[in-house]
Amino acid sequence: MEGVSSTITKAGAYGGVLLARDGLILLREPADHFGGYAWTFAKGRPEPGDSPQETALREVYEETGYHAEIIGVLPDAFHGDTGSTAFFVMRPLAREPDQPGWETWHLCWANFEHAAKLIQRSSSKKGQQRDLAILRAVSKWLDEHLAVVLPEACRDRYHCAQPWDWPIQVMPEQHCSQALDLPLSEQQARAIRKGFVPQAMEDKWFAWFADNVLHLHRSWSGFCIYQIHFANQGKGLRATHFLANRCQDQYSCQDAAEDQQQVLALLQWLQNGAAHAGNGLLAALQSAAQPNYLGSPDVLAGLLGDYILERFACCQDAVAMPKHYQENARLAQIFSGQHPDYVALPAWHTRAALGETLMDCMGLDRDYCAGETLAFLVSEALAALDIAVGAWFDHAASAAQYGAEPDIQAVLSEVRDFVVSVFLGTRALSHPRQRLADFAPPARKAGGQVLDGFDLSLRASDDRENFYTEIDCDEPADAGGRNPETRAARGERAAVSPSGSNPSSTFETLLNELQAISNVSRQSPLDMSLLDINPGDVLQFKLAPDITCTVLENNRVRFDGATLSLSAAAVRALQAIGRTVTAARGPDYWLHGGKTLTALRKRQNPAA
């Protein structure tokens, strides 16, 4: 480095020209176009005791925000309006997010042709001629020293997209912030950090990642349209919010919901390997145009709105509940990406993304849901929604006795809008900090007095838990992993976390439903011999594989020294790990060959 700096021509000022791979060069736009310069290079006069090298590195940092490394020197000095300047050639190392300071309005990484056009915008003719001469000198230097700009040992470092890979502009002051809550796995985060450099005309976006922010620019203009902010989450990331361009000269969209869909589509595009498929975004946007696209608020409002209305109707006619349970299974299949007629978002319709959101917003018990599939979580979330709707039916009937009947249509519309936002991933924007329990009706004492607080859970007092009894009936699971119909018939609680200690008003409604459900025809109990499970085989408990039972004759098992049914053994196993349950669905909890008996039965007989 000393040898490089010792060859520079003596001048009144010193500056640096930053070069990156693919022949891009950095220009800065001085504040107020000071001195008649529209776009120019970083430079400044030395302070007492400063070497030319120290002066140039300092000026580059202060005027561009880049820490840089000197890799060469341009011959001679260049003369402008105020004196002579000698320039070092530099390679960028890192950029400080708070820089540049007040002296620079914008930065632009440009190829040499575009850089010349930017320099020609300067009103100072002498300054314009000087900077064009610098540009020609840099081009000549680059032809001779290309390997120095990007030595072989550094190429892996630049494998991810960098801001100097493309001519870009900063996010304008006219922008808005929108909430976002989207977890990404380690693999998904790796794809996001990689970014994307356009390779062809149809590649509409340039993306680069730094300081846990994903910057998304229009490739043809360089305008920054979105900045997605992330927080570290284990080995992955969680998107917390994003900034959206609101400068109408750069971006015409002013709709928050459209921005949300666009951001999700872009994240999906990057996670699907944008760098290897330039038309990935086009495919994502084509998916969004399909009529059953699950990123559409209208599609979700239709699906979930009909589900809520059907559940409310079942409160008046419980005979219709079996059909409603079938709809629960169908929606579980749809929202887990398993239905051929609906288009899911691969980045969103996953257990890590939608599944986590459902557990959080719909109040699901995380222990109960541990290790379950997305379809199961959707089914349980819909079961929690059923409880909420049933609670409002009870409340409306009770309130009518006291002349205070609520506007149930408005209530159900509010619940629908909230649930749509949860399944769409926009809840943090439209219903910040709200959960399903916030939409529960107030409980009442005898005489109609309103109690404070809400309770959506089926977990109530110990007396109610003691009411539940095991029903040893091994029906097949639905798409969510359990049959909602038999869950209600057994009195098995939905996977809803306790939100209070007051008894739930849904309990009486569920008791009424049991009368109708008890008449529903059930399939025969599970026959382990048909699954090639024989006496003497050992079954493992799903939640604690070191807990086992031994298969006996007549579909019984030996567990803890007792002869039990599968369900009774599951209850004891759950109690052994601290669960306070009195009913459980045995085939869902016992494994044979690494698969639950429910899954084995389903595989053997898909229609079951």
VEXDREN-2710 file (C-alpha; in Angstrom, 1 decimal):
% VEXDREN-2710
k/r/px/py/pz
1/MET/0.0/0.0/0.0
2/GLU/2.8/2.4/0.8
3/GLY/4.3/1.7/-2.7
4/VAL/0.9/2.5/-4.3
5/SER/0.5/5.8/-2.4
6/SER/4.1/6.9/-3.1
7/THR/3.5/6.9/-6.8
8/ILE/0.6/9.4/-6.8
9/THR/1.1/12.8/-8.3
10/LYS/1.3/15.7/-5.9
11/ALA/-1.9/17.8/-6.0
12/GLY/-4.0/20.2/-4.0
13/ALA/-6.7/17.6/-3.3
14/TYR/-7.0/13.8/-3.3
15/GLY/-9.9/11.5/-4.1
16/GLY/-10.9/7.9/-4.8
17/VAL/-12.7/6.2/-7.6
18/LEU/-14.5/3.1/-6.4
19/LEU/-14.7/0.2/-8.8
20/ALA/-16.7/-3.0/-8.5
21/ARG/-17.1/-6.2/-10.5
22/ASP/-18.6/-6.1/-14.0
23/GLY/-17.0/-2.7/-14.6
24/LEU/-19.3/-0.6/-12.4
25/ILE/-18.1/2.7/-11.0
26/LEU/-19.4/4.8/-8.1
27/LEU/-20.6/8.4/-8.6
28/ARG/-22.0/10.8/-6.0
29/GLU/-24.6/13.5/-6.4
30/PRO/-23.4/16.5/-4.3
31/ALA/-25.9/18.3/-2.1
32/ASP/-27.5/21.3/-4.0
33/HIS/-25.2/20.3/-6.9
34/PHE/-22.5/22.2/-5.2
35/GLY/-19.9/23.8/-7.5
36/GLY/-22.1/23.0/-10.6
37/TYR/-21.5/19.2/-10.3
38/ALA/-24.5/17.0/-10.9
39/TRP/-22.5/13.8/-10.5
40/THR/-18.9/13.5/-9.6
41/PHE/-16.3/11.6/-7.6
42/ALA/-15.4/11.8/-3.9
43/LYS/-12.4/14.1/-3.2
44/GLY/-11.1/16.7/-0.7
45/ARG/-8.2/18.7/0.6
46/PRO/-5.7/17.1/3.1
47/GLU/-5.8/18.2/6.7
48/PRO/-2.5/19.1/8.4
49/GLY/-0.3/15.9/8.7
50/ASP/-2.5/13.8/6.4
51/SER/-1.0/11.7/3.7
52/PRO/-2.6/11.6/0.3
53/GLN/-3.8/8.0/1.1
54/GLU/-5.4/9.1/4.4
55/THR/-7.0/12.1/2.7
56/ALA/-8.6/10.0/-0.1
57/LEU/-9.8/7.2/2.2
58/ARG/-11.4/9.8/4.6
59/GLU/-13.1/11.7/1.8
60/VAL/-14.5/8.6/0.2
61/TYR/-15.9/7.4/3.5
62/GLU/-17.4/10.8/4.4
63/GLU/-18.9/11.4/1.0
64/THR/-20.0/7.9/0.1
65/GLY/-20.2/5.9/3.3
66/TYR/-17.9/3.2/2.0
67/HIS/-14.9/1.8/3.7
68/ALA/-12.5/1.1/0.8
69/GLU/-9.1/-0.4/-0.1
70/ILE/-6.6/1.3/-2.3
71/ILE/-5.7/-0.9/-5.3
72/GLY/-4.2/1.5/-7.7
73/VAL/-3.4/5.1/-8.8
74/LEU/-4.4/7.1/-11.8
75/PRO/-1.5/8.8/-13.6
76/ASP/-1.2/12.6/-13.4
77/ALA/-3.5/15.1/-11.7
78/PHE/-6.8/16.4/-13.0
79/HIS/-7.6/20.1/-13.1
80/GLY/-11.1/21.5/-12.4
81/ASP/-12.5/24.9/-11.3
82/THR/-10.7/25.1/-8.0
83/GLY/-7.4/23.4/-8.5
84/SER/-5.8/20.0/-9.2
85/THR/-6.9/16.6/-7.8
86/ALA/-5.1/13.2/-7.9
87/PHE/-7.0/10.0/-7.6
88/PHE/-6.5/6.6/-6.2
89/VAL/-8.4/3.6/-7.6
90/MET/-10.3/1.7/-4.8
91/ARG/-12.3/-1.4/-4.2
92/PRO/-15.3/-1.2/-1.8
93/LEU/-15.1/-3.2/1.4
94/ALA/-18.3/-2.3/3.4
95/ARG/-20.7/0.5/3.7
96/GLU/-22.0/2.3/6.9
97/PRO/-25.8/2.6/6.9
98/ASP/-25.7/6.1/8.3
99/GLN/-23.4/7.5/5.6
100/PRO/-22.9/9.4/3.5
101/GLY/-23.6/12.6/5.4
102/TRP/-25.0/16.0/4.4
103/GLU/-22.5/16.6/1.6
104/THR/-24.1/13.9/-0.7
105/TRP/-27.7/13.6/-1.8
106/HIS/-27.5/10.2/-3.7
107/LEU/-25.0/7.5/-4.8
108/CYS/-25.1/5.6/-8.1
109/TRP/-23.2/2.5/-9.2
110/ALA/-23.1/2.9/-13.0
111/ASN/-21.4/1.3/-16.0
112/PHE/-19.0/3.6/-17.9
113/GLU/-21.6/4.6/-20.6
114/HIS/-24.2/5.5/-18.0
115/ALA/-21.6/7.3/-15.8
116/ALA/-20.6/9.5/-18.8
117/LYS/-24.2/10.6/-19.3
118/LEU/-24.6/11.4/-15.6
119/ILE/-21.3/13.5/-15.6
120/GLN/-22.5/15.4/-18.6
121/ARG/-25.4/16.8/-16.5
122/SER/-23.0/19.0/-14.5
123/SER/-23.4/22.7/-15.3
124/SER/-19.7/23.3/-14.7
125/LYS/-18.1/22.7/-18.1
126/LYS/-14.6/22.6/-16.7
127/GLY/-15.6/20.2/-14.0
128/GLN/-17.5/18.1/-16.5
129/GLN/-14.5/17.8/-18.8
130/ARG/-12.3/16.9/-15.8
131/ASP/-14.6/14.1/-14.6
132/LEU/-14.9/12.7/-18.2
133/ALA/-11.1/12.7/-18.3
134/ILE/-11.0/10.8/-15.0
135/LEU/-13.5/8.3/-16.4
136/ARG/-11.4/7.6/-19.5
137/ALA/-8.3/7.2/-17.3
138/VAL/-10.2/4.7/-15.0
139/SER/-11.4/2.7/-18.1
140/LYS/-7.9/2.4/-19.3
141/TRP/-6.6/1.4/-15.9
142/LEU/-9.3/-1.2/-15.6
143/ASP/-8.5/-2.8/-18.9
144/GLU/-5.0/-3.4/-17.5
145/HIS/-5.9/-4.4/-13.9
146/LEU/-9.2/-6.2/-14.0
147/ALA/-7.9/-9.1/-11.8
148/VAL/-6.9/-6.5/-9.2
149/VAL/-10.4/-5.2/-8.9
150/LEU/-11.7/-8.7/-8.2
151/PRO/-8.9/-11.1/-7.3
152/GLU/-9.7/-14.8/-7.4
153/ALA/-9.5/-15.1/-3.6
154/CYS/-12.2/-12.5/-3.1
155/ARG/-14.8/-13.8/-5.6
156/ASP/-16.7/-15.9/-3.1
157/ARG/-17.2/-12.9/-1.0
158/TYR/-19.1/-11.2/-3.8
159/HIS/-21.2/-14.2/-4.6
160/CYS/-24.2/-12.4/-3.0
161/ALA/-25.6/-9.3/-4.8
162/GLN/-24.0/-6.1/-3.7
163/PRO/-25.3/-2.5/-4.1
164/TRP/-22.6/-1.7/-6.5
165/ASP/-23.7/-4.5/-8.8
166/TRP/-26.4/-2.3/-10.3
167/PRO/-27.1/1.4/-10.9
168/ILE/-29.6/2.2/-8.0
169/GLN/-31.2/5.0/-6.2
170/VAL/-32.0/5.4/-2.5
171/MET/-35.5/5.1/-1.0
172/PRO/-37.1/8.5/-1.3
173/GLU/-38.3/10.5/1.7
174/GLN/-41.9/9.8/0.5
175/HIS/-42.4/6.3/1.8
176/CYS/-44.6/4.5/4.3
177/SER/-44.0/1.7/6.8
178/GLN/-46.1/-1.5/7.0
179/ALA/-46.0/-4.2/9.5
180/LEU/-45.0/-7.7/8.5
181/ASP/-44.7/-10.9/10.5
182/LEU/-43.1/-13.7/8.4
183/PRO/-40.6/-16.2/9.8
184/LEU/-38.0/-17.8/7.4
185/SER/-36.1/-21.0/7.8
186/GLU/-32.3/-21.2/7.6
187/GLN/-32.6/-22.3/4.0
188/GLN/-35.1/-19.6/3.1
189/ALA/-33.0/-16.9/4.8
190/ARG/-29.9/-18.1/2.8
191/ALA/-31.8/-17.5/-0.4
192/ILE/-32.9/-14.1/0.7
193/ARG/-29.4/-13.0/1.7
194/LYS/-28.1/-14.0/-1.7
195/GLY/-30.2/-11.4/-3.5
196/PHE/-30.5/-11.2/-7.3
197/VAL/-28.6/-9.4/-10.1
198/PRO/-30.7/-9.1/-13.3
199/GLN/-29.3/-11.2/-16.2
200/ALA/-31.8/-10.5/-19.0
201/MET/-34.3/-7.8/-20.0
202/GLU/-37.3/-9.7/-18.5
203/ASP/-35.6/-9.6/-15.1
204/LYS/-37.5/-6.7/-13.5
205/TRP/-35.9/-6.5/-10.1
206/PHE/-32.5/-6.1/-8.5
207/ALA/-32.3/-7.3/-4.9
208/TRP/-29.4/-7.0/-2.4
209/PHE/-29.3/-7.7/1.4
210/ALA/-27.3/-5.9/4.0
211/ASP/-27.6/-5.2/7.8
212/ASN/-30.8/-7.4/7.9
213/VAL/-32.5/-5.3/5.3
214/LEU/-33.5/-6.6/1.8
215/HIS/-33.5/-3.8/-0.8
216/LEU/-35.6/-4.3/-3.8
217/HIS/-35.1/-2.0/-6.9
218/ARG/-36.7/-1.8/-10.3
219/SER/-34.0/-2.9/-12.6
220/TRP/-34.7/-0.5/-15.5
221/SER/-34.8/2.7/-13.3
222/GLY/-32.9/1.7/-10.2
223/PHE/-35.7/3.1/-8.1
224/CYS/-35.9/1.6/-4.6
225/ILE/-39.5/0.3/-4.3
226/TYR/-39.3/-1.8/-1.1
227/GLN/-37.0/-2.3/1.9
228/ILE/-37.9/-5.4/3.9
229/HIS/-36.5/-5.4/7.5
230/PHE/-35.7/-8.6/9.3
231/ALA/-34.7/-9.7/12.8
232/ASN/-32.6/-12.8/13.5
233/GLN/-34.6/-15.8/14.6
234/GLY/-32.4/-18.8/15.5
235/LYS/-30.6/-19.7/12.3
236/GLY/-33.3/-18.1/10.2
237/LEU/-34.9/-14.7/10.0
238/ARG/-38.2/-13.1/10.7
239/ALA/-39.6/-10.2/8.6
240/THR/-40.9/-7.5/10.9
241/HIS/-41.9/-4.7/8.6
242/PHE/-41.2/-3.1/5.3
243/LEU/-40.9/0.4/3.7
244/ALA/-42.8/1.0/0.5
245/ASN/-42.0/3.8/-1.9
246/ARG/-44.7/6.5/-2.1
247/CYS/-43.1/8.9/-4.5
248/GLN/-45.6/8.9/-7.4
249/ASP/-42.9/9.8/-9.9
250/GLN/-41.2/6.5/-9.1
251/TYR/-44.0/4.2/-8.1
252/SER/-47.7/4.6/-8.7
253/CYS/-49.1/2.0/-6.2
254/GLN/-50.7/3.6/-3.2
255/ASP/-52.5/0.5/-1.9
256/ALA/-51.3/-1.2/1.3
257/ALA/-52.9/-4.6/0.6
258/GLU/-51.4/-4.6/-2.9
259/ASP/-48.0/-3.9/-1.4
260/GLN/-48.4/-6.8/1.0
261/GLN/-49.1/-9.2/-1.8
262/GLN/-46.3/-7.9/-3.9
263/VAL/-43.8/-8.2/-1.1
264/LEU/-44.9/-11.8/-0.4
265/ALA/-44.6/-12.6/-4.1
266/LEU/-41.1/-11.1/-4.2
267/LEU/-40.0/-13.1/-1.2
268/GLN/-41.4/-16.2/-2.7
269/TRP/-39.6/-15.5/-6.0
270/LEU/-36.2/-15.1/-4.2
271/GLN/-36.7/-18.2/-2.1
272/ASN/-37.5/-20.2/-5.2
273/GLY/-34.1/-19.5/-6.6
274/ALA/-34.5/-16.2/-8.5
275/ALA/-30.8/-16.3/-9.5
276/HIS/-31.4/-19.5/-11.4
277/ALA/-34.8/-18.7/-12.9
278/GLY/-35.1/-15.1/-14.2
279/ASN/-38.8/-15.6/-14.9
280/GLY/-39.6/-16.7/-11.4
281/LEU/-41.3/-13.4/-10.5
282/LEU/-43.4/-13.6/-13.7
283/ALA/-44.5/-17.1/-12.6
284/ALA/-45.3/-15.7/-9.1
285/LEU/-47.4/-12.9/-10.5
286/GLN/-49.1/-15.2/-12.9
287/SER/-50.1/-17.3/-9.9
288/ALA/-51.5/-14.2/-8.2
289/ALA/-53.8/-13.7/-11.2
290/GLN/-55.5/-17.1/-10.9
291/PRO/-59.0/-17.1/-9.6
292/ASN/-58.3/-19.3/-6.6
293/TYR/-55.1/-17.6/-5.5
294/LEU/-54.8/-17.8/-1.7
295/GLY/-53.0/-14.4/-1.6
296/SER/-56.2/-12.7/-2.6
297/PRO/-58.3/-11.1/0.2
298/ASP/-61.5/-11.7/-1.8
299/VAL/-60.8/-15.5/-2.2
300/LEU/-60.1/-15.8/1.6
301/ALA/-63.1/-13.7/2.5
302/GLY/-65.3/-16.1/0.5
303/LEU/-63.8/-19.3/2.0
304/LEU/-63.7/-18.1/5.6
305/GLY/-66.9/-16.0/5.5
306/ASP/-68.9/-19.0/4.2
307/TYR/-67.3/-21.2/6.9
308/ILE/-68.4/-18.8/9.7
309/LEU/-71.9/-18.5/8.4
310/GLU/-72.2/-22.3/8.1
311/ARG/-71.0/-22.7/11.6
312/PHE/-73.5/-20.2/12.9
313/ALA/-76.3/-22.0/11.1
314/CYS/-75.2/-25.3/12.7
315/CYS/-75.8/-23.7/16.1
316/GLN/-79.5/-23.6/15.1
317/ASP/-79.5/-27.0/13.4
318/ALA/-76.8/-29.4/14.8
319/VAL/-77.7/-32.1/12.3
320/ALA/-75.7/-30.0/9.8
321/MET/-72.5/-30.4/11.8
322/PRO/-71.1/-33.4/10.0
323/LYS/-71.1/-31.4/6.7
324/HIS/-69.4/-28.5/8.5
325/TYR/-66.7/-30.9/9.8
326/GLN/-66.1/-32.0/6.2
327/GLU/-65.6/-28.3/5.3
328/ASN/-63.1/-28.0/8.1
329/ALA/-61.1/-30.9/6.5
330/ARG/-61.4/-29.3/3.0
331/LEU/-60.1/-25.9/4.2
332/ALA/-57.3/-27.7/6.1
333/GLN/-56.3/-29.2/2.8
334/ILE/-56.6/-25.9/0.9
335/PHE/-54.6/-23.8/3.3
336/SER/-51.8/-26.4/3.6
337/GLY/-51.3/-26.3/-0.2
338/GLN/-52.7/-29.8/-0.8
339/HIS/-55.8/-28.9/-2.8
340/PRO/-55.4/-29.0/-6.6
341/ASP/-57.9/-26.2/-7.3
342/TYR/-56.2/-23.5/-5.1
343/VAL/-52.9/-21.8/-5.6
344/ALA/-50.9/-21.4/-2.4
345/LEU/-47.9/-19.2/-1.7
346/PRO/-44.9/-21.5/-1.0
347/ALA/-43.2/-18.9/1.2
348/TRP/-46.3/-18.4/3.3
349/HIS/-48.3/-21.6/3.4
350/THR/-45.8/-23.5/5.5
351/ARG/-45.8/-24.7/9.1
352/ALA/-43.0/-22.1/9.9
353/ALA/-45.0/-19.2/8.5
354/LEU/-48.7/-19.7/8.5
355/GLY/-48.6/-22.4/11.1
356/GLU/-46.7/-20.2/13.6
357/THR/-49.1/-17.3/12.9
358/LEU/-52.1/-19.5/13.6
359/MET/-50.7/-20.7/16.9
360/ASP/-50.1/-17.2/17.9
361/CYS/-53.2/-15.4/16.7
362/MET/-55.8/-18.2/17.1
363/GLY/-54.6/-19.1/20.6
364/LEU/-53.5/-22.7/19.9
365/ASP/-51.8/-24.7/22.6
366/ARG/-48.1/-25.0/21.4
367/ASP/-47.5/-28.1/23.5
368/TYR/-50.6/-29.8/22.1
369/CYS/-49.6/-28.8/18.5
370/ALA/-45.9/-29.8/18.8
371/GLY/-44.7/-31.7/15.8
372/GLU/-48.0/-31.5/14.0
373/THR/-48.5/-30.7/10.3
374/LEU/-49.8/-27.4/8.8
375/ALA/-53.0/-29.1/7.9
376/PHE/-53.5/-30.1/11.6
377/LEU/-52.8/-26.5/12.7
378/VAL/-55.3/-25.1/10.2
379/SER/-57.9/-27.6/11.3
380/GLU/-57.4/-26.7/15.0
381/ALA/-57.5/-23.0/14.2
382/LEU/-60.8/-23.5/12.4
383/ALA/-62.0/-25.4/15.5
384/ALA/-61.1/-22.5/17.7
385/LEU/-63.1/-20.3/15.2
386/ASP/-66.0/-22.6/15.6
387/ILE/-65.9/-22.1/19.4
388/ALA/-65.8/-18.4/19.0
389/VAL/-68.8/-18.4/16.7
390/GLY/-70.7/-20.7/19.0
391/ALA/-69.9/-18.5/21.9
392/TRP/-71.5/-15.5/20.1
393/PHE/-74.6/-17.6/19.3
394/ASP/-75.0/-18.4/23.0
395/HIS/-74.4/-14.8/23.9
396/ALA/-76.9/-13.5/21.4
397/ALA/-79.6/-16.0/22.7
398/SER/-78.8/-15.1/26.3
399/ALA/-78.7/-11.3/25.7
400/ALA/-82.1/-11.4/23.9
401/GLN/-83.6/-12.4/27.3
402/TYR/-82.5/-9.1/28.7
403/GLY/-83.3/-6.9/25.7
404/ALA/-79.6/-6.4/24.7
405/GLU/-79.2/-8.6/21.7
406/PRO/-76.0/-7.7/19.8
407/ASP/-75.7/-6.9/16.1
408/ILE/-74.6/-10.4/15.3
409/GLN/-74.1/-9.7/11.6
410/ALA/-71.6/-6.9/12.4
411/VAL/-69.9/-9.1/14.9
412/LEU/-69.4/-12.0/12.5
413/SER/-68.1/-9.6/9.9
414/GLU/-65.5/-8.3/12.3
415/VAL/-64.5/-11.9/13.2
416/ARG/-64.3/-12.8/9.5
417/ASP/-62.1/-9.8/8.7
418/PHE/-59.8/-10.6/11.5
419/VAL/-59.5/-14.3/10.5
420/VAL/-58.9/-13.4/6.8
421/SER/-56.1/-11.1/7.9
422/VAL/-54.5/-14.0/9.9
423/PHE/-54.7/-16.4/7.0
424/LEU/-53.5/-13.8/4.6
425/GLY/-50.5/-12.7/6.7
426/THR/-51.7/-9.1/7.0
427/ARG/-53.0/-9.2/10.6
428/ALA/-50.1/-7.1/11.9
429/LEU/-51.2/-4.3/9.5
430/SER/-55.0/-4.4/9.9
431/HIS/-55.4/-5.8/13.4
432/PRO/-52.2/-5.1/15.2
433/ARG/-51.7/-6.9/18.5
434/GLN/-55.2/-8.5/18.3
435/ARG/-55.9/-12.2/18.9
436/LEU/-59.0/-14.3/18.4
437/ALA/-59.7/-14.1/22.1
438/ASP/-60.2/-10.4/21.7
439/PHE/-63.3/-11.0/19.7
440/ALA/-65.0/-13.3/22.2
441/PRO/-68.3/-12.1/23.8
442/PRO/-68.5/-11.0/27.4
443/ALA/-69.6/-13.7/29.8
444/ARG/-72.6/-13.3/32.0
445/LYS/-73.6/-14.3/35.4
446/ALA/-77.1/-15.5/36.2
447/GLY/-79.4/-12.5/35.8
448/GLY/-77.5/-11.1/32.9
449/GLN/-74.7/-9.2/34.6
450/VAL/-71.7/-8.8/32.3
451/LEU/-68.4/-10.3/33.6
452/ASP/-65.1/-8.7/32.8
453/GLY/-62.7/-10.5/30.5
454/PHE/-63.1/-13.1/27.7
455/ASP/-62.6/-16.8/27.4
456/LEU/-62.5/-18.8/24.3
457/SER/-60.9/-22.0/25.6
458/LEU/-62.7/-25.2/26.4
459/ARG/-60.4/-25.6/29.4
460/ALA/-62.4/-24.3/32.3
461/SER/-62.7/-25.4/35.9
462/ASP/-61.4/-28.7/37.2
463/ASP/-65.0/-29.8/37.6
464/ARG/-65.5/-29.4/33.9
465/GLU/-62.3/-31.4/33.2
466/ASN/-63.6/-34.1/35.4
467/PHE/-66.8/-34.2/33.4
468/TYR/-64.8/-35.4/30.3
469/THR/-64.6/-39.2/30.0
470/GLU/-62.7/-41.4/27.6
471/ILE/-64.7/-42.8/24.7
472/ASP/-62.6/-45.6/23.2
473/CYS/-63.5/-45.0/19.6
474/ASP/-60.6/-45.0/17.1
475/GLU/-62.1/-43.1/14.1
476/PRO/-59.8/-42.0/11.2
477/ALA/-58.3/-38.6/11.3
478/ASP/-59.3/-35.8/8.9
479/ALA/-56.8/-33.8/6.9
480/GLY/-55.8/-32.0/10.1
481/GLY/-54.8/-35.2/11.8
482/ARG/-57.9/-35.6/14.1
483/ASN/-61.6/-36.0/13.4
484/PRO/-63.3/-32.8/14.6
485/GLU/-66.6/-34.7/14.9
486/THR/-65.2/-37.3/17.2
487/ARG/-63.2/-34.7/19.1
488/ALA/-66.4/-33.1/20.1
489/ALA/-68.1/-36.4/20.8
490/ARG/-65.3/-37.4/23.2
491/GLY/-65.3/-34.0/24.9
492/GLU/-61.7/-33.7/23.9
493/ARG/-60.7/-30.1/24.0
494/ALA/-59.7/-28.1/21.0
495/ALA/-56.0/-27.0/21.0
496/VAL/-56.8/-23.6/22.4
497/SER/-54.7/-22.1/25.1
498/PRO/-56.4/-21.0/28.3
499/SER/-57.2/-17.3/28.3
500/GLY/-59.0/-17.0/31.6
501/SER/-60.5/-18.9/34.4
502/ASN/-64.2/-18.1/33.8
503/PRO/-66.3/-21.0/32.5
504/SER/-66.8/-20.8/28.7
505/SER/-70.3/-20.2/27.5
506/THR/-69.5/-22.6/24.6
507/PHE/-69.8/-25.6/26.8
508/GLU/-73.6/-25.7/26.9
509/THR/-73.6/-25.3/23.1
510/LEU/-71.2/-28.2/22.7
511/LEU/-73.4/-30.4/24.9
512/ASN/-76.4/-29.6/22.7
513/GLU/-74.3/-30.6/19.7
514/LEU/-73.3/-33.9/21.3
515/GLN/-77.0/-35.0/21.2
516/ALA/-77.1/-34.6/17.4
517/ILE/-73.6/-35.9/16.8
518/SER/-74.2/-39.1/18.8
519/ASN/-76.5/-40.2/16.1
520/VAL/-73.9/-39.8/13.4
521/SER/-72.7/-43.2/12.0
522/ARG/-69.1/-44.0/12.9
523/GLN/-66.5/-46.2/11.3
524/SER/-65.4/-49.4/12.9
525/PRO/-62.6/-49.2/15.5
526/LEU/-59.1/-49.5/14.2
527/ASP/-57.9/-53.1/13.6
528/MET/-54.1/-53.2/14.2
529/SER/-53.9/-56.6/12.5
530/LEU/-54.9/-55.0/9.2
531/LEU/-52.0/-52.7/9.5
532/ASP/-49.6/-55.6/9.9
533/ILE/-49.2/-54.9/13.6
534/ASN/-49.1/-58.1/15.6
535/PRO/-49.1/-59.1/19.3
536/GLY/-45.7/-58.5/20.7
537/ASP/-44.9/-55.5/18.5
538/VAL/-43.7/-52.4/20.4
539/LEU/-45.3/-49.0/19.8
540/GLN/-43.6/-45.7/20.6
541/PHE/-45.3/-42.6/22.0
542/LYS/-45.1/-39.8/19.6
543/LEU/-44.3/-37.0/22.1
544/ALA/-41.7/-39.1/24.0
545/PRO/-40.3/-42.0/22.0
546/ASP/-38.8/-43.6/25.1
547/ILE/-42.3/-44.3/26.3
548/THR/-43.6/-47.5/24.8
549/CYS/-46.4/-50.1/24.9
550/THR/-46.6/-53.7/23.8
551/VAL/-49.4/-54.9/21.4
552/LEU/-51.7/-57.6/22.8
553/GLU/-54.6/-59.5/21.3
554/ASN/-57.9/-57.9/20.5
555/ASN/-56.5/-54.4/19.8
556/ARG/-55.3/-54.0/23.4
557/VAL/-51.9/-53.0/24.6
558/ARG/-49.8/-53.5/27.7
559/PHE/-48.8/-50.2/29.2
560/ASP/-47.4/-49.5/32.7
561/GLY/-48.3/-53.0/33.8
562/ALA/-52.0/-52.7/32.8
563/THR/-54.0/-54.0/29.8
564/LEU/-55.5/-50.9/28.1
565/SER/-57.0/-49.6/24.9
566/LEU/-54.8/-47.5/22.7
567/SER/-56.7/-44.4/23.8
568/ALA/-56.5/-45.2/27.5
569/ALA/-52.7/-45.9/27.1
570/ALA/-52.3/-42.5/25.3
571/VAL/-54.1/-40.7/28.1
572/ARG/-51.7/-42.3/30.7
573/ALA/-48.7/-41.4/28.5
574/LEU/-49.9/-37.8/28.2
575/GLN/-50.4/-37.6/32.0
576/ALA/-46.9/-39.1/32.5
577/ILE/-45.4/-36.1/30.6
578/GLY/-47.4/-33.6/32.5
579/ARG/-50.6/-33.2/30.4
580/THR/-53.8/-32.8/32.3
581/VAL/-56.1/-34.7/30.0
582/THR/-58.8/-37.3/30.5
583/ALA/-59.3/-38.2/26.8
584/ALA/-57.1/-38.7/23.9
585/ARG/-57.2/-40.3/20.4
586/GLY/-54.9/-43.3/20.7
587/PRO/-54.0/-43.9/17.0
588/ASP/-52.8/-40.3/16.7
589/TYR/-50.2/-40.8/19.5
590/TRP/-48.7/-44.2/19.0
591/LEU/-46.1/-44.9/16.3
592/HIS/-45.2/-48.0/14.4
593/GLY/-42.2/-47.9/12.1
594/GLY/-42.0/-44.1/12.7
595/LYS/-45.6/-43.5/11.5
596/THR/-48.7/-42.9/13.6
597/LEU/-51.4/-45.6/13.4
598/THR/-53.7/-43.0/12.0
599/ALA/-51.3/-42.3/9.1
600/LEU/-50.9/-46.0/8.5
601/ARG/-54.6/-46.6/8.3
602/LYS/-55.0/-43.6/6.0
603/ARG/-52.3/-44.9/3.7
604/GLN/-53.8/-48.3/3.6
605/ASN/-57.3/-46.9/2.9
606/PRO/-57.3/-43.3/1.6
607/ALA/-61.0/-43.2/1.7
608/ALA/-61.1/-43.9/5.4
END
